[in-house]
């Protein structure tokens, strides 16, 4: 994974290769199938700032009150380009190239007690594919997509996030179907957060806990006063 900048344009990329013997549900039926799978995946994310506001003062009581990094109000246009090359033990291959992009709007600084952080995003995507996969889990099906996401501070460190994706490929038999959805209720603090999430599309949910930074060297105020 690597990040770099061209003028105002911020970019990051990731690539990975893998090989393994997989046993998974077949794409052509509901039975399990087994095959060797070798793959290469590469992805480039880019973000261009259209408008950038001012974060709250960089103090534990303001900008870092609920977040490990300052929330900066603004409007940006984000894009992603990725490709997947996969070869299977039965001789089949699948190649995909996907492009997606859309605006992301952030309002507020997440430093006040109520409704001081809102994030809205809209992402449209298109995928070009060649070949096919013997597996259901990586077969390219949704070639035109539209996704909407929202994150909203409710009160204090309590945050609600939701997102939904829809197939908008008019040539697909799944046109108009929801292809992903998620809801998360999160208690977020500067050094940790925990949340309950639910994905109706996959009929699964759970509990998530994260620590943000073990190398924190601040004062600890207002929680545990400490002078390094």
Z-matrix of the N, CA and C atoms (Angstrom, degrees):
N
C 1 1.465
C 2 1.525 1 108.39
N 3 1.340 2 116.77 1 137.34
C 4 1.451 3 120.52 2 -177.08
C 5 1.519 4 109.47 3 -148.37
N 6 1.330 5 116.95 4 145.13
C 7 1.458 6 122.30 5 177.17
C 8 1.525 7 109.26 6 -119.95
N 9 1.324 8 117.01 7 145.29
C 10 1.455 9 121.16 8 177.61
C 11 1.519 10 108.54 9 -154.77
N 12 1.344 11 117.16 10 167.84
C 13 1.461 12 121.85 11 -173.52
C 14 1.522 13 109.84 12 -134.50
N 15 1.345 14 115.47 13 135.56
C 16 1.459 15 123.05 14 172.30
C 17 1.518 16 107.43 15 -118.87
N 18 1.330 17 117.22 16 100.21
C 19 1.454 18 119.64 17 -176.33
C 20 1.517 19 110.15 18 60.11
N 21 1.323 20 117.28 19 -124.82
C 22 1.459 21 121.36 20 178.41
C 23 1.526 22 112.27 21 -82.33
N 24 1.324 23 116.71 22 -13.57
C 25 1.462 24 120.52 23 -175.63
C 26 1.530 25 110.50 24 -81.80
N 27 1.337 26 116.03 25 121.06
C 28 1.466 27 121.59 26 176.85
C 29 1.521 28 109.14 27 -97.95
N 30 1.326 29 116.11 28 136.69
C 31 1.455 30 120.76 29 -176.34
C 32 1.522 31 110.64 30 -134.90
N 33 1.292 32 115.60 31 151.65
C 34 1.456 33 121.71 32 170.82
C 35 1.523 34 108.02 33 -146.57
N 36 1.306 35 115.80 34 147.38
C 37 1.459 36 118.09 35 179.56
C 38 1.520 37 110.20 36 -137.44
N 39 1.307 38 114.68 37 157.73
C 40 1.455 39 122.02 38 177.78
C 41 1.519 40 108.16 39 -144.28
N 42 1.317 41 116.38 40 143.84
C 43 1.460 42 119.87 41 174.38
C 44 1.523 43 108.23 42 -142.57
N 45 1.317 44 115.04 43 151.91
C 46 1.457 45 119.50 44 178.86
C 47 1.522 46 109.34 45 -154.61
N 48 1.305 47 115.18 46 153.42
C 49 1.459 48 122.36 47 175.37
C 50 1.526 49 108.01 48 -127.33
N 51 1.312 50 115.42 49 152.26
C 52 1.452 51 118.79 50 -179.61
C 53 1.515 52 111.75 51 -156.92
N 54 1.293 53 114.77 52 155.75
C 55 1.453 54 120.62 53 175.17
C 56 1.524 55 107.87 54 -148.11
N 57 1.316 56 116.35 55 140.58
C 58 1.455 57 119.60 56 -179.38
C 59 1.512 58 111.32 57 -172.90
N 60 1.308 59 115.07 58 165.85
C 61 1.458 60 120.97 59 175.83
C 62 1.523 61 107.84 60 -99.41
N 63 1.329 62 116.36 61 118.23
C 64 1.451 63 122.19 62 -172.70
C 65 1.523 64 110.93 63 -108.52
N 66 1.329 65 115.36 64 143.61
C 67 1.451 66 122.29 65 168.23
C 68 1.524 67 106.47 66 -125.22
N 69 1.330 68 116.70 67 114.56
C 70 1.456 69 121.12 68 -174.95
C 71 1.522 70 109.22 69 -152.54
N 72 1.340 71 115.44 70 174.52
C 73 1.454 72 120.89 71 -179.63
C 74 1.525 73 110.97 72 -64.69
N 75 1.299 74 116.16 73 135.07
C 76 1.460 75 121.61 74 179.72
C 77 1.524 76 110.70 75 -71.89
N 78 1.335 77 116.56 76 147.11
C 79 1.459 78 120.42 77 177.61
C 80 1.527 79 111.40 78 -72.05
N 81 1.322 80 117.68 79 -30.58
C 82 1.461 81 121.44 80 -174.48
C 83 1.530 82 113.62 81 -85.11
N 84 1.340 83 117.23 82 -19.88
C 85 1.467 84 120.22 83 178.10
C 86 1.523 85 108.32 84 -153.28
N 87 1.315 86 116.37 85 -173.41
C 88 1.465 87 120.75 86 -177.41
C 89 1.513 88 113.24 87 -93.40
N 90 1.321 89 116.91 88 7.50
C 91 1.448 90 120.14 89 -178.71
C 92 1.530 91 111.19 90 -84.63
N 93 1.326 92 116.14 91 159.75
C 94 1.456 93 120.95 92 174.66
C 95 1.521 94 109.51 93 -78.28
N 96 1.313 95 115.40 94 141.95
C 97 1.456 96 120.88 95 174.82
C 98 1.518 97 108.53 96 -131.52
N 99 1.314 98 116.60 97 154.34
C 100 1.468 99 121.56 98 -176.50
C 101 1.517 100 109.05 99 -126.81
N 102 1.333 101 115.46 100 135.86
C 103 1.460 102 119.47 101 -179.14
C 104 1.516 103 110.24 102 -162.43
N 105 1.327 104 116.42 103 152.18
C 106 1.452 105 122.17 104 170.05
C 107 1.534 106 108.47 105 -71.72
N 108 1.332 107 117.25 106 140.58
C 109 1.461 108 121.53 107 179.51
C 110 1.525 109 109.43 108 -136.68
N 111 1.330 110 116.16 109 121.52
C 112 1.457 111 122.52 110 173.89
C 113 1.516 112 107.77 111 -115.46
N 114 1.340 113 117.69 112 137.03
C 115 1.460 114 119.13 113 -174.58
C 116 1.519 115 112.28 114 -148.19
N 117 1.335 116 114.14 115 154.96
C 118 1.460 117 123.09 116 171.11
C 119 1.515 118 107.72 117 -127.86
N 120 1.343 119 116.72 118 134.26
C 121 1.464 120 121.32 119 178.87
C 122 1.518 121 108.77 120 -131.13
N 123 1.330 122 116.97 121 132.80
C 124 1.458 123 122.36 122 175.81
C 125 1.513 124 110.36 123 -135.97
N 126 1.347 125 116.63 124 142.19
C 127 1.460 126 120.56 125 -176.12
C 128 1.522 127 109.70 126 -145.61
N 129 1.340 128 116.91 127 138.93
C 130 1.465 129 123.40 128 175.90
C 131 1.523 130 108.50 129 -125.06
N 132 1.328 131 116.71 130 122.15
C 133 1.456 132 123.23 131 174.50
C 134 1.527 133 109.18 132 -104.56
N 135 1.315 134 117.03 133 135.17
C 136 1.454 135 122.05 134 178.63
C 137 1.513 136 109.92 135 -131.78
N 138 1.332 137 115.93 136 148.53
C 139 1.458 138 121.42 137 179.54
C 140 1.519 139 109.11 138 -140.36
N 141 1.338 140 116.00 139 127.46
C 142 1.458 141 120.90 140 178.44
C 143 1.530 142 108.77 141 -116.68
N 144 1.349 143 118.06 142 117.82
C 145 1.467 144 120.17 143 -178.94
C 146 1.528 145 111.80 144 -75.31
N 147 1.317 146 116.13 145 125.55
C 148 1.461 147 122.13 146 176.52
C 149 1.527 148 110.50 147 -93.24
N 150 1.326 149 115.74 148 -41.01
C 151 1.464 150 122.22 149 175.95
C 152 1.512 151 108.04 150 -144.42
N 153 1.325 152 116.31 151 138.67
C 154 1.458 153 121.16 152 -179.65
C 155 1.518 154 109.34 153 -133.32
N 156 1.321 155 116.02 154 125.06
C 157 1.456 156 121.55 155 179.19
C 158 1.513 157 111.57 156 -91.70
N 159 1.326 158 115.07 157 -159.97
C 160 1.465 159 121.76 158 -177.01
C 161 1.522 160 109.71 159 -115.59
N 162 1.334 161 117.85 160 129.15
C 163 1.470 162 119.18 161 177.44
C 164 1.521 163 110.73 162 -72.43
N 165 1.307 164 115.82 163 169.51
C 166 1.461 165 121.19 164 174.46
C 167 1.530 166 109.28 165 -67.06
N 168 1.331 167 118.24 166 162.32
C 169 1.476 168 120.14 167 176.37
C 170 1.529 169 110.82 168 -51.65
N 171 1.333 170 116.09 169 139.21
C 172 1.463 171 121.07 170 -173.99
C 173 1.518 172 111.45 171 -79.76
N 174 1.319 173 115.58 172 69.33
C 175 1.463 174 122.72 173 178.95
C 176 1.523 175 109.21 174 -129.22
N 177 1.339 176 117.40 175 159.52
C 178 1.470 177 120.06 176 178.78
C 179 1.523 178 113.26 177 -61.03
N 180 1.346 179 117.78 178 -26.60
C 181 1.458 180 120.42 179 -178.88
C 182 1.522 181 112.73 180 -85.18
N 183 1.348 182 118.52 181 -11.37
C 184 1.458 183 122.00 182 -176.12
C 185 1.533 184 110.81 183 -118.66
N 186 1.354 185 116.71 184 -95.74
C 187 1.467 186 120.83 185 -173.74
C 188 1.522 187 112.68 186 -59.82
N 189 1.341 188 117.49 187 -32.58
C 190 1.470 189 120.99 188 -177.63
C 191 1.525 190 112.37 189 -102.86
N 192 1.321 191 116.31 190 20.50
C 193 1.453 192 119.46 191 -178.35
C 194 1.521 193 111.66 192 -65.27
N 195 1.337 194 116.90 193 -42.83
C 196 1.461 195 121.17 194 -177.87
C 197 1.529 196 113.29 195 -125.37
N 198 1.315 197 117.66 196 -0.98
C 199 1.463 198 120.06 197 -171.74
C 200 1.526 199 111.09 198 -134.44
N 201 1.343 200 118.01 199 143.52
C 202 1.471 201 120.50 200 177.77
C 203 1.523 202 112.65 201 -72.93
N 204 1.346 203 117.75 202 -14.78
C 205 1.462 204 122.03 203 176.78
C 206 1.518 205 108.51 204 -138.35
N 207 1.333 206 118.39 205 148.61
C 208 1.462 207 120.40 206 -177.32
C 209 1.528 208 112.11 207 -61.09
N 210 1.322 209 116.37 208 138.72
C 211 1.459 210 121.80 209 173.34
C 212 1.529 211 108.17 210 -87.63
N 213 1.328 212 116.42 211 122.13
C 214 1.457 213 121.28 212 -177.10
C 215 1.526 214 108.95 213 -108.82
N 216 1.334 215 117.89 214 117.80
C 217 1.478 216 119.24 215 176.85
C 218 1.526 217 109.71 216 -61.89
N 219 1.322 218 115.76 217 147.18
C 220 1.457 219 117.73 218 177.92
C 221 1.511 220 112.67 219 166.81
N 222 1.317 221 113.49 220 175.50
C 223 1.455 222 122.32 221 177.47
C 224 1.522 223 107.80 222 -128.40
N 225 1.314 224 116.58 223 129.60
C 226 1.462 225 120.86 224 -179.90
C 227 1.518 226 109.59 225 -137.44
N 228 1.324 227 114.61 226 160.57
C 229 1.463 228 120.48 227 174.68
C 230 1.517 229 107.22 228 -114.36
N 231 1.329 230 116.24 229 120.40
C 232 1.457 231 122.14 230 -174.47
C 233 1.522 232 110.93 231 -111.19
N 234 1.322 233 116.54 232 141.80
C 235 1.457 234 121.17 233 178.64
C 236 1.524 235 110.37 234 -134.06
N 237 1.314 236 115.02 235 158.37
C 238 1.461 237 122.05 236 174.72
C 239 1.525 238 109.25 237 -142.07
N 240 1.311 239 115.71 238 135.38
C 241 1.458 240 122.64 239 172.11
C 242 1.524 241 106.94 240 -125.79
N 243 1.324 242 117.28 241 127.23
C 244 1.458 243 119.25 242 178.33
C 245 1.521 244 110.57 243 -143.06
N 246 1.316 245 114.61 244 157.34
C 247 1.457 246 120.58 245 178.54
C 248 1.519 247 109.61 246 -138.77
N 249 1.301 248 115.68 247 146.38
C 250 1.464 249 122.29 248 177.02
C 251 1.521 250 108.40 249 -130.38
N 252 1.322 251 115.74 250 124.39
C 253 1.463 252 122.37 251 175.27
C 254 1.513 253 106.95 252 -115.39
N 255 1.331 254 117.08 253 121.42
C 256 1.462 255 120.99 254 -177.06
C 257 1.522 256 110.27 255 -133.39
N 258 1.324 257 115.19 256 137.70
C 259 1.462 258 121.91 257 176.21
C 260 1.522 259 108.20 258 -126.93
N 261 1.344 260 116.40 259 142.21
C 262 1.453 261 121.76 260 -172.38
C 263 1.526 262 110.53 261 -120.56
N 264 1.313 263 114.25 262 159.24
C 265 1.450 264 120.21 263 -176.05
C 266 1.512 265 114.76 264 -64.68
N 267 1.335 266 118.17 265 -21.26
C 268 1.464 267 120.40 266 179.27
C 269 1.527 268 112.59 267 -86.55
N 270 1.348 269 116.53 268 5.56
C 271 1.461 270 120.26 269 177.78
C 272 1.515 271 114.92 270 95.82
N 273 1.334 272 118.59 271 -9.12
C 274 1.465 273 120.80 272 178.96
C 275 1.526 274 110.71 273 -79.82
N 276 1.339 275 114.91 274 157.77
C 277 1.463 276 121.98 275 178.76
C 278 1.522 277 109.37 276 -138.00
N 279 1.316 278 115.25 277 154.73
C 280 1.463 279 120.72 278 174.07
C 281 1.523 280 109.22 279 -140.99
N 282 1.329 281 115.28 280 130.85
C 283 1.462 282 121.65 281 176.94
C 284 1.521 283 108.48 282 -125.47
N 285 1.322 284 116.90 283 130.59
C 286 1.459 285 120.70 284 177.02
C 287 1.522 286 109.78 285 -130.25
N 288 1.325 287 115.46 286 145.37
C 289 1.462 288 123.18 287 170.96
C 290 1.523 289 106.90 288 -129.36
N 291 1.311 290 117.18 289 122.59
C 292 1.466 291 122.00 290 -176.02
C 293 1.523 292 110.60 291 -121.01
N 294 1.322 293 115.55 292 137.91
C 295 1.459 294 122.74 293 176.10
C 296 1.517 295 108.41 294 -126.90
N 297 1.312 296 117.05 295 133.48
C 298 1.458 297 121.02 296 178.43
C 299 1.522 298 108.93 297 -145.55
N 300 1.328 299 115.52 298 157.29
C 301 1.454 300 119.72 299 179.27
C 302 1.508 301 111.94 300 -175.67
N 303 1.336 302 114.48 301 163.82
C 304 1.454 303 119.65 302 178.50
C 305 1.511 304 111.27 303 167.95
N 306 1.326 305 117.37 304 172.21
C 307 1.464 306 121.74 305 -178.27
C 308 1.525 307 112.53 306 -82.36
N 309 1.333 308 114.60 307 153.35
C 310 1.466 309 122.10 308 173.59
C 311 1.524 310 107.68 309 -133.87
N 312 1.317 311 116.65 310 124.03
C 313 1.457 312 122.66 311 -177.14
C 314 1.520 313 109.54 312 -114.72
N 315 1.340 314 116.41 313 128.55
C 316 1.461 315 122.28 314 176.68
C 317 1.516 316 108.89 315 -118.64
N 318 1.331 317 116.53 316 127.40
C 319 1.457 318 122.80 317 178.54
C 320 1.518 319 109.14 318 -121.93
N 321 1.332 320 116.88 319 141.10
C 322 1.458 321 121.24 320 179.87
C 323 1.511 322 111.73 321 86.49
N 324 1.335 323 115.79 322 172.19
C 325 1.471 324 121.71 323 -177.54
C 326 1.524 325 112.88 324 -122.06
N 327 1.328 326 118.00 325 2.16
C 328 1.469 327 122.71 326 179.29
C 329 1.536 328 111.27 327 57.99
N 330 1.319 329 116.23 328 39.18
C 331 1.458 330 120.71 329 -179.18
C 332 1.525 331 113.12 330 -120.14
N 333 1.347 332 117.03 331 -8.73
C 334 1.461 333 121.20 332 179.11
C 335 1.524 334 109.89 333 -104.16
N 336 1.322 335 115.56 334 174.72
C 337 1.464 336 120.12 335 -171.67
C 338 1.522 337 113.93 336 -79.63
N 339 1.346 338 118.60 337 -25.56
C 340 1.454 339 119.77 338 -174.50
C 341 1.527 340 111.05 339 -137.78
N 342 1.330 341 116.55 340 134.09
C 343 1.466 342 124.53 341 167.93
C 344 1.539 343 112.94 342 47.55
N 345 1.320 344 116.77 343 44.29
C 346 1.469 345 120.68 344 -177.78
C 347 1.526 346 111.87 345 -109.11
N 348 1.309 347 117.63 346 18.53
C 349 1.470 348 120.04 347 177.60
C 350 1.516 349 109.30 348 -154.76
N 351 1.321 350 115.74 349 118.05
C 352 1.457 351 122.18 350 176.49
C 353 1.519 352 108.58 351 -134.98
N 354 1.307 353 116.68 352 132.65
C 355 1.457 354 120.69 353 176.89
C 356 1.529 355 108.64 354 -130.27
N 357 1.330 356 116.34 355 124.66
C 358 1.457 357 122.87 356 179.79
C 359 1.521 358 109.08 357 -121.29
N 360 1.325 359 116.63 358 139.18
C 361 1.462 360 120.21 359 178.34
C 362 1.524 361 109.98 360 -140.87
N 363 1.318 362 114.86 361 147.57
C 364 1.462 363 122.81 362 177.59
C 365 1.523 364 107.19 363 -135.96
N 366 1.337 365 116.75 364 123.77
C 367 1.469 366 120.60 365 -175.05
C 368 1.517 367 110.21 366 -132.84
N 369 1.324 368 115.70 367 124.40
C 370 1.457 369 121.38 368 172.79
C 371 1.517 370 109.63 369 -108.75
N 372 1.330 371 116.74 370 145.57
C 373 1.457 372 119.64 371 -177.00
C 374 1.512 373 112.87 372 -143.52
N 375 1.343 374 114.59 373 154.53
C 376 1.458 375 121.40 374 176.92
C 377 1.520 376 108.32 375 -139.43
N 378 1.333 377 116.78 376 143.35
C 379 1.459 378 122.47 377 -178.10
C 380 1.519 379 110.23 378 -127.70
N 381 1.326 380 115.36 379 132.38
C 382 1.462 381 122.24 380 172.87
C 383 1.528 382 107.29 381 -104.81
N 384 1.320 383 116.19 382 133.68
C 385 1.453 384 119.47 383 -174.80
C 386 1.520 385 111.43 384 -135.54
N 387 1.327 386 114.48 385 150.47
C 388 1.467 387 121.73 386 175.20
C 389 1.515 388 107.90 387 -139.81
N 390 1.319 389 116.28 388 135.18
C 391 1.457 390 120.38 389 -177.84
C 392 1.509 391 111.62 390 83.37
N 393 1.315 392 116.24 391 -170.09
C 394 1.465 393 120.54 392 -178.61
C 395 1.519 394 109.64 393 -152.84
N 396 1.325 395 114.30 394 166.53
C 397 1.456 396 122.16 395 -179.89
C 398 1.521 397 109.87 396 -112.10
N 399 1.332 398 118.20 397 145.70
C 400 1.469 399 119.32 398 173.95
C 401 1.528 400 112.23 399 -75.62
N 402 1.343 401 117.36 400 -11.86
C 403 1.459 402 121.86 401 -177.06
C 404 1.531 403 111.26 402 -101.45
N 405 1.323 404 115.91 403 150.30
C 406 1.462 405 120.61 404 177.52
C 407 1.525 406 111.51 405 -76.98
N 408 1.347 407 118.71 406 -31.99
C 409 1.452 408 120.86 407 -170.47
C 410 1.524 409 113.16 408 -70.24
N 411 1.334 410 119.87 409 -24.30
C 412 1.458 411 119.29 410 -178.78
C 413 1.532 412 113.35 411 -122.96
N 414 1.328 413 117.37 412 13.15
C 415 1.458 414 120.10 413 175.43
C 416 1.524 415 109.89 414 -72.79
N 417 1.330 416 117.62 415 126.96
C 418 1.468 417 121.59 416 179.24
C 419 1.521 418 109.59 417 -73.26
N 420 1.326 419 116.99 418 115.45
C 421 1.470 420 122.41 419 -177.46
C 422 1.520 421 111.31 420 -120.31
N 423 1.337 422 116.79 421 -50.06
C 424 1.459 423 121.21 422 -175.72
C 425 1.528 424 108.74 423 -87.21
N 426 1.342 425 115.86 424 94.03
C 427 1.465 426 121.04 425 -172.45
C 428 1.529 427 112.87 426 -90.56
N 429 1.316 428 117.65 427 -10.65
C 430 1.463 429 122.64 428 173.90
C 431 1.508 430 108.66 429 -136.65
N 432 1.328 431 118.04 430 123.49
C 433 1.461 432 120.43 431 -173.22
C 434 1.528 433 111.02 432 -135.47
N 435 1.324 434 114.94 433 157.11
C 436 1.457 435 122.40 434 173.30
C 437 1.518 436 107.72 435 -139.36
N 438 1.330 437 116.21 436 126.98
C 439 1.458 438 120.82 437 -178.64
C 440 1.515 439 111.95 438 -124.54
N 441 1.325 440 116.53 439 143.06
C 442 1.461 441 123.50 440 178.21
C 443 1.523 442 108.17 441 -128.60
N 444 1.344 443 116.70 442 134.31
C 445 1.451 444 120.63 443 179.27
C 446 1.514 445 111.63 444 -136.07
N 447 1.324 446 116.73 445 149.07
C 448 1.456 447 122.08 446 177.27
C 449 1.521 448 109.81 447 -143.71
N 450 1.329 449 115.80 448 138.61
C 451 1.460 450 122.54 449 172.75
C 452 1.523 451 107.01 450 -127.89
N 453 1.341 452 117.28 451 130.38
C 454 1.457 453 120.85 452 -174.36
C 455 1.526 454 111.28 453 -138.79
N 456 1.340 455 116.22 454 125.30
C 457 1.455 456 120.10 455 169.86
C 458 1.523 457 108.17 456 -69.43
N 459 1.329 458 116.39 457 132.16
C 460 1.463 459 120.80 458 177.39
C 461 1.523 460 109.52 459 -96.32
N 462 1.322 461 116.09 460 -59.67
C 463 1.455 462 121.27 461 177.74
C 464 1.521 463 108.56 462 -156.88
N 465 1.324 464 116.39 463 131.38
C 466 1.458 465 119.90 464 179.63
C 467 1.511 466 111.40 465 55.73
N 468 1.327 467 117.39 466 -129.96
C 469 1.460 468 120.09 467 -178.86
C 470 1.529 469 114.83 468 -85.80
N 471 1.331 470 117.31 469 6.77
C 472 1.460 471 120.94 470 -177.87
C 473 1.526 472 109.96 471 -86.26
N 474 1.342 473 115.81 472 121.44
C 475 1.463 474 122.54 473 -174.60
C 476 1.528 475 109.18 474 -128.77
N 477 1.328 476 115.92 475 139.01
C 478 1.462 477 121.89 476 176.42
C 479 1.525 478 108.90 477 -114.70
N 480 1.343 479 116.48 478 128.97
C 481 1.461 480 121.72 479 176.43
C 482 1.524 481 109.19 480 -122.57
N 483 1.332 482 115.72 481 144.32
C 484 1.458 483 120.78 482 177.95
C 485 1.514 484 109.07 483 -149.57
N 486 1.328 485 115.87 484 149.14
C 487 1.450 486 120.46 485 178.40
C 488 1.512 487 110.78 486 -154.85
N 489 1.337 488 116.01 487 151.73
C 490 1.455 489 120.67 488 178.27
C 491 1.522 490 108.66 489 -146.29
N 492 1.329 491 116.43 490 142.88
C 493 1.448 492 122.48 491 176.13
C 494 1.515 493 110.09 492 -122.91
N 495 1.346 494 116.57 493 143.05
C 496 1.465 495 121.97 494 -175.57
C 497 1.520 496 109.48 495 -131.23
N 498 1.335 497 116.34 496 142.44
C 499 1.459 498 122.11 497 173.36
C 500 1.530 499 108.31 498 -77.17
N 501 1.354 500 116.16 499 121.16
C 502 1.469 501 120.10 500 -179.69
C 503 1.532 502 111.09 501 -119.06
N 504 1.323 503 116.15 502 20.54
C 505 1.462 504 121.08 503 176.53
C 506 1.530 505 108.40 504 -82.70
N 507 1.333 506 117.09 505 108.28
C 508 1.462 507 120.88 506 -175.07
C 509 1.523 508 112.93 507 -66.66
N 510 1.334 509 117.89 508 -16.35
C 511 1.459 510 121.62 509 178.33
C 512 1.524 511 112.67 510 -90.30
N 513 1.316 512 117.45 511 -1.70
C 514 1.461 513 121.82 512 -176.78
C 515 1.517 514 111.01 513 -92.90
N 516 1.323 515 116.27 514 145.02
C 517 1.460 516 120.64 515 174.60
C 518 1.525 517 111.22 516 -69.35
N 519 1.331 518 116.40 517 -13.62
C 520 1.465 519 120.56 518 180.00
C 521 1.526 520 111.90 519 -102.76
N 522 1.332 521 116.71 520 17.97
C 523 1.463 522 121.37 521 -179.43
C 524 1.530 523 110.91 522 -56.02
N 525 1.333 524 115.70 523 129.23
C 526 1.459 525 121.17 524 179.76
C 527 1.507 526 114.58 525 88.53
N 528 1.335 527 117.59 526 -8.16
C 529 1.464 528 120.23 527 -178.93
C 530 1.530 529 111.05 528 -78.72
N 531 1.322 530 115.73 529 146.49
C 532 1.462 531 121.03 530 172.02
C 533 1.529 532 108.18 531 -72.74
N 534 1.325 533 116.85 532 128.44
C 535 1.470 534 120.70 533 -177.98
C 536 1.528 535 112.00 534 -107.55
N 537 1.322 536 116.76 535 -11.24
C 538 1.461 537 120.38 536 174.62
C 539 1.520 538 108.71 537 -168.04
N 540 1.325 539 116.69 538 151.23
C 541 1.456 540 121.31 539 176.63
C 542 1.517 541 108.34 540 -159.48
N 543 1.328 542 116.22 541 148.78
C 544 1.456 543 119.21 542 179.40
C 545 1.520 544 110.06 543 -156.38
N 546 1.328 545 114.88 544 149.67
C 547 1.461 546 123.11 545 175.84
C 548 1.521 547 107.77 546 -135.68
N 549 1.323 548 116.15 547 139.75
C 550 1.465 549 120.13 548 -179.06
C 551 1.522 550 109.61 549 -143.62
N 552 1.317 551 116.35 550 130.01
C 553 1.461 552 123.24 551 173.43
C 554 1.519 553 106.68 552 -109.63
N 555 1.332 554 115.89 553 116.06
C 556 1.461 555 120.66 554 -168.30
C 557 1.529 556 111.54 555 -122.78
N 558 1.335 557 115.58 556 137.56
C 559 1.457 558 122.89 557 171.19
C 560 1.524 559 106.08 558 -103.02
N 561 1.324 560 116.55 559 108.09
C 562 1.470 561 120.60 560 -169.20
C 563 1.522 562 111.39 561 -114.79
N 564 1.346 563 114.68 562 128.12
C 565 1.453 564 121.11 563 174.80
C 566 1.522 565 108.95 564 -127.02
N 567 1.324 566 115.53 565 174.19
C 568 1.456 567 120.26 566 -175.37
C 569 1.530 568 112.57 567 -60.43
N 570 1.313 569 117.88 568 -41.09
C 571 1.463 570 120.85 569 -173.56
C 572 1.523 571 114.34 570 -102.76
N 573 1.341 572 117.62 571 -9.95
C 574 1.467 573 120.14 572 -178.25
C 575 1.518 574 109.33 573 -159.08
N 576 1.309 575 115.81 574 165.40
C 577 1.464 576 121.03 575 166.91
C 578 1.519 577 108.70 576 -152.47
N 579 1.314 578 116.07 577 153.68
C 580 1.459 579 120.83 578 172.21
C 581 1.517 580 108.12 579 -137.76
N 582 1.317 581 115.78 580 150.99
C 583 1.456 582 119.45 581 -173.30
C 584 1.518 583 111.24 582 -151.73
N 585 1.322 584 113.89 583 160.31
C 586 1.456 585 122.73 584 169.73
C 587 1.523 586 106.70 585 -113.63
N 588 1.319 587 116.79 586 131.02
C 589 1.462 588 120.04 587 -177.48
C 590 1.528 589 110.23 588 -129.53
N 591 1.342 590 114.28 589 156.70
C 592 1.459 591 120.28 590 178.83
C 593 1.521 592 108.44 591 -146.95
N 594 1.322 593 115.99 592 132.89
C 595 1.457 594 122.99 593 178.01
C 596 1.525 595 108.10 594 -115.77
N 597 1.350 596 118.07 595 98.79
C 598 1.471 597 120.16 596 -178.57
C 599 1.519 598 112.61 597 -62.09
N 600 1.340 599 117.45 598 -32.85
C 601 1.468 600 120.36 599 -177.74
C 602 1.521 601 111.04 600 -63.09
N 603 1.337 602 116.39 601 -42.90
C 604 1.459 603 120.38 602 -179.26
C 605 1.524 604 112.50 603 -96.41
N 606 1.337 605 116.79 604 0.23
C 607 1.474 606 123.01 605 -179.32
C 608 1.523 607 111.22 606 52.81
N 609 1.332 608 114.82 607 50.56
C 610 1.463 609 118.90 608 179.58
C 611 1.527 610 109.43 609 -143.62
N 612 1.316 611 116.09 610 156.24
C 613 1.453 612 121.69 611 178.76
C 614 1.513 613 109.37 612 -158.89
N 615 1.329 614 115.87 613 179.94
C 616 1.446 615 118.10 614 -179.40
C 617 1.512 616 112.27 615 173.21
N 618 1.316 617 114.20 616 -166.43
C 619 1.459 618 123.60 617 -178.07
C 620 1.517 619 107.79 618 -120.92
N 621 1.332 620 116.62 619 136.72
C 622 1.465 621 121.58 620 -178.89
C 623 1.530 622 109.27 621 -128.36
N 624 1.336 623 116.00 622 136.33
C 625 1.468 624 121.54 623 176.97
C 626 1.521 625 108.52 624 -131.67
N 627 1.341 626 116.83 625 133.24
C 628 1.459 627 121.11 626 -178.81
C 629 1.525 628 110.65 627 -135.07
N 630 1.330 629 116.14 628 140.95
C 631 1.459 630 122.98 629 169.05
C 632 1.517 631 107.27 630 -102.94
N 633 1.332 632 117.68 631 134.81
C 634 1.452 633 120.61 632 -171.32
C 635 1.519 634 114.44 633 -89.26
N 636 1.333 635 118.78 634 -34.72
C 637 1.458 636 117.79 635 -174.81
C 638 1.526 637 110.51 636 -162.67
N 639 1.338 638 116.12 637 117.12
C 640 1.456 639 120.46 638 177.23
C 641 1.528 640 112.03 639 -84.02
N 642 1.333 641 118.78 640 -9.67
C 643 1.465 642 122.50 641 -175.59
C 644 1.525 643 112.29 642 -103.69
N 645 1.321 644 118.02 643 20.85
C 646 1.458 645 121.31 644 -179.53
C 647 1.525 646 110.46 645 -61.68
N 648 1.352 647 117.27 646 131.34
C 649 1.460 648 121.95 647 -177.93
C 650 1.523 649 111.51 648 -126.56
N 651 1.338 650 116.44 649 25.84
C 652 1.458 651 120.12 650 179.69
C 653 1.513 652 112.05 651 -79.58
N 654 1.344 653 115.71 652 -168.23
C 655 1.465 654 120.48 653 -176.11
C 656 1.523 655 112.52 654 -80.59
N 657 1.331 656 117.65 655 -20.49
C 658 1.463 657 120.18 656 -176.93
C 659 1.506 658 113.72 657 86.01
N 660 1.336 659 117.60 658 -8.76
C 661 1.463 660 122.14 659 179.52
C 662 1.535 661 108.94 660 -69.91
N 663 1.320 662 120.06 661 138.10
C 664 1.474 663 127.22 662 7.06
C 665 1.516 664 113.07 663 -97.31
N 666 1.322 665 119.32 664 13.65
C 667 1.462 666 120.62 665 -174.31
C 668 1.525 667 112.37 666 -87.59
N 669 1.320 668 117.49 667 -62.56
C 670 1.458 669 122.10 668 -179.81
C 671 1.525 670 107.67 669 -129.99
N 672 1.324 671 118.73 670 94.18
C 673 1.473 672 120.17 671 -179.12
C 674 1.532 673 111.05 672 -54.74
N 675 1.342 674 114.98 673 131.93
C 676 1.456 675 120.31 674 -174.08
C 677 1.509 676 109.27 675 -154.70
N 678 1.299 677 117.64 676 134.68
C 679 1.469 678 121.84 677 177.72
C 680 1.521 679 108.46 678 -115.09
N 681 1.355 680 118.57 679 111.48
C 682 1.469 681 121.01 680 -179.56
C 683 1.527 682 110.99 681 -59.02
